[in-house]
Amino acid sequence: MMKRILFVLLIGISVLSCEKNTQNTMTVSGNIKGLKKGTLYLQQFKDSTLAILDSLEIKGDGAFNFSTEVSEPEVFYLYLKKEDNNDINDRITFFGEPGTITINTAWNTFDTDVEISGSKSHEKLLEFHEMASKFNIKELGLLQQASNLDTEKDSLVLDSLQRLVNQNTISRYRYALNFGLNNGNSYATPYIMMTEASEANPKYLDSIYKGLTPEVAASKYGKEFKVFLDKNN
């Protein structure tokens, strides 16, 4: 009887362990259209070092599949080492989390025309970047106009363009701060604040930190955000 009870307990523990591991597993799969040969790496920063978690030799078929354990949403990278002697535009940044994430792209537009689905944290990161890119494009346009001016003859126009650049910068920070205040439940928020709004007024950044949910505040980027704020206050 005792042996039977121990056996049942062991089976139960084993089942619970498997369920826990499954819940924490991130599967990253997809296809790199047109890729005939290369090596694909799944990477992650660990202790300030970009570590290789897994790799896959691709020969004739751009399909790939990686699996790794993830305790919480975090930034990962797909790095493609192509046989084209070109090291630019070869790394995709994405917010990984437990579950299945699908990444589809092409070998010649690897990080510029990529579709990523299955990660709520990445959806928030993408939402922010899509709006932020509009501010960046506007600033580039204004700077281009300024570069075509004669500084002596067009000083008034140059001053006007500079004011517009300054206003655009202020608007960009306002958007970033409002995004942080309205998305305290997203694991992407503290990461975005540190990478995209680090020069904003610490008082406002502190308000964003205080608005994070307990789970997000206790996450990797939540803790790093708190350290960042403590250093700058």
C-alpha positions in Angstrom: 0.0 0.0 0.0 2.8 2.4 0.9 4.6 1.7 -2.3 1.4 2.4 -4.3 1.0 5.8 -2.5 4.7 6.7 -3.2 4.2 5.8 -6.8 1.1 7.9 -7.2 2.9 10.9 -5.5 5.9 10.5 -7.8 3.7 10.5 -10.9 1.9 13.6 -9.6 5.1 15.5 -9.0 6.4 14.5 -12.4 3.2 15.7 -14.1 3.3 19.0 -12.3 6.9 19.5 -13.2 6.2 18.9 -16.9 3.3 21.3 -16.8 5.5 24.0 -15.3 8.2 23.5 -17.8 5.7 23.7 -20.6 4.2 26.9 -19.3 7.7 28.5 -19.3 8.8 27.3 -22.7 9.1 29.8 -25.5 9.0 28.3 -29.1 10.3 30.6 -31.8 9.6 29.4 -35.3 9.1 30.8 -38.8 10.6 31.1 -42.2 13.3 33.2 -43.9 12.1 33.4 -47.5 14.8 33.0 -50.1 17.5 31.9 -47.7 19.6 29.1 -49.2 22.5 29.0 -46.9 23.5 30.5 -43.5 23.5 30.1 -39.7 20.7 31.4 -37.5 21.4 32.2 -33.9 18.9 32.8 -31.0 20.6 35.3 -28.7 20.0 37.0 -25.4 21.9 39.4 -23.2 23.2 37.8 -20.0 25.4 39.7 -17.6 26.0 42.4 -20.3 27.2 39.8 -22.8 25.3 38.8 -25.9 25.0 35.0 -25.4 24.1 32.4 -28.0 21.2 30.2 -26.7 20.9 28.0 -29.8 21.9 27.9 -33.4 20.7 26.3 -36.6 22.6 25.6 -39.9 20.2 26.4 -42.8 20.8 24.7 -46.1 18.2 25.2 -48.9 15.2 25.7 -46.5 14.6 28.9 -44.6 12.3 27.2 -42.0 13.5 27.3 -38.4 12.5 26.4 -34.9 14.0 27.2 -31.5 12.8 26.3 -28.0 14.1 27.7 -24.7 12.9 28.3 -21.1 11.7 31.8 -20.3 10.8 32.9 -16.8 9.3 36.2 -17.9 9.0 38.4 -21.0 12.4 39.6 -22.1 14.2 40.9 -25.2 15.8 38.3 -27.5 17.6 38.5 -30.9 17.6 36.4 -34.0 21.0 36.9 -35.7 21.5 35.6 -39.2 25.1 35.0 -40.4 24.6 34.9 -44.2 27.1 33.8 -46.8 27.1 37.2 -48.4 30.0 38.8 -46.6 27.6 41.5 -45.3 27.2 42.0 -41.6 24.6 44.7 -41.6 20.8 44.3 -41.3 21.2 40.8 -39.9 19.7 41.0 -36.4 16.0 41.0 -35.4 15.1 42.3 -32.0 11.9 40.9 -30.4 10.2 40.6 -27.0 10.1 37.0 -26.2 7.8 35.3 -23.6 6.4 31.8 -22.9 4.3 30.5 -25.7 4.7 30.2 -29.5 6.2 33.2 -31.4 6.2 33.2 -35.1 8.7 35.3 -37.1 8.6 35.4 -40.9 11.0 37.5 -43.0 13.2 37.3 -46.1 16.9 36.9 -46.4 17.5 40.3 -48.2 15.2 42.3 -45.8 15.9 40.3 -42.7 15.3 43.0 -40.1 13.5 45.6 -42.1 10.4 43.8 -43.3 9.7 41.2 -40.6 6.4 39.9 -39.3 6.3 38.9 -35.6 3.2 37.4 -33.9 2.4 35.6 -30.6 4.0 38.0 -28.1 1.8 40.6 -26.3 4.9 42.3 -25.0 6.3 42.6 -28.6 3.0 44.0 -29.8 3.4 46.9 -27.3 7.0 47.4 -28.3 5.9 47.5 -32.0 3.0 49.9 -31.1 5.5 52.3 -29.5 8.1 52.1 -32.3 5.5 52.7 -35.1 4.6 56.0 -33.5 8.1 56.9 -32.5 9.3 56.4 -36.1 6.8 59.1 -37.2 8.6 61.6 -35.0 12.0 60.5 -36.3 10.9 60.8 -39.9 9.6 64.3 -39.2 12.8 65.3 -37.6 14.9 64.0 -40.5 12.7 66.0 -42.9 13.2 69.2 -40.9 17.0 68.6 -40.7 17.1 68.0 -44.4 15.4 71.3 -45.1 17.8 73.1 -42.8 20.8 71.5 -44.6 19.7 73.0 -47.9 19.5 76.5 -46.6 22.1 79.3 -46.9 22.8 80.0 -43.2 23.4 83.8 -43.9 20.5 84.5 -46.2 18.0 82.2 -44.6 18.7 82.7 -40.9 15.0 83.4 -40.0 13.9 80.2 -41.8 16.6 78.2 -40.1 15.5 79.5 -36.7 11.9 78.5 -37.5 13.0 75.0 -38.5 15.0 74.7 -35.3 11.9 75.6 -33.3 10.0 72.9 -35.1 12.7 70.4 -34.4 12.5 71.3 -30.7 8.7 71.0 -30.7 8.9 67.6 -32.3 11.4 66.4 -29.7 9.1 67.6 -26.9 6.1 65.9 -28.6 8.1 62.7 -28.9 8.9 62.7 -25.2 5.3 63.5 -24.3 4.2 60.5 -26.3 6.8 58.2 -24.6 5.7 59.4 -21.2 2.0 59.0 -21.9 2.7 55.6 -23.3 4.4 54.6 -20.1 1.7 56.0 -17.8 -1.0 54.1 -19.8 0.8 50.8 -20.1 1.9 50.0 -16.6 0.8 46.4 -17.0 3.2 45.7 -20.0 6.6 44.1 -19.4 7.8 46.2 -22.4 7.2 49.5 -20.6 10.2 49.7 -18.4 12.4 48.6 -21.2 11.0 51.3 -23.5 11.5 54.0 -20.9 15.1 53.1 -20.4 15.9 52.8 -24.1 13.7 55.5 -25.6 12.9 58.1 -22.8 16.0 58.0 -20.6 16.6 61.7 -20.9 13.1 62.7 -19.9 12.5 64.4 -16.6 13.2 61.9 -13.8 10.1 63.1 -11.9 7.9 61.8 -14.8 9.8 58.6 -15.1 9.4 58.0 -11.4 5.6 58.4 -11.8 5.7 55.8 -14.6 7.6 53.4 -12.4 5.1 53.8 -9.5 2.3 53.0 -12.0 3.8 49.6 -13.0 1.9 46.5 -11.8 3.7 44.5 -9.1 4.5 41.8 -11.6 6.1 44.2 -14.0 8.0 46.1 -11.3 9.5 42.8 -10.1 10.6 41.8 -13.6 14.1 42.1 -15.0 13.5 45.4 -16.7 11.3 46.6 -13.9 14.3 46.2 -11.5 16.7 47.7 -14.0 14.4 50.7 -14.4 14.4 51.2 -10.6 18.2 51.1 -10.5 18.3 53.6 -13.3 15.9 55.9 -11.5 17.9 55.7 -8.2 21.0 56.7 -10.0 19.4 59.7 -11.6 17.4 61.0 -8.7 
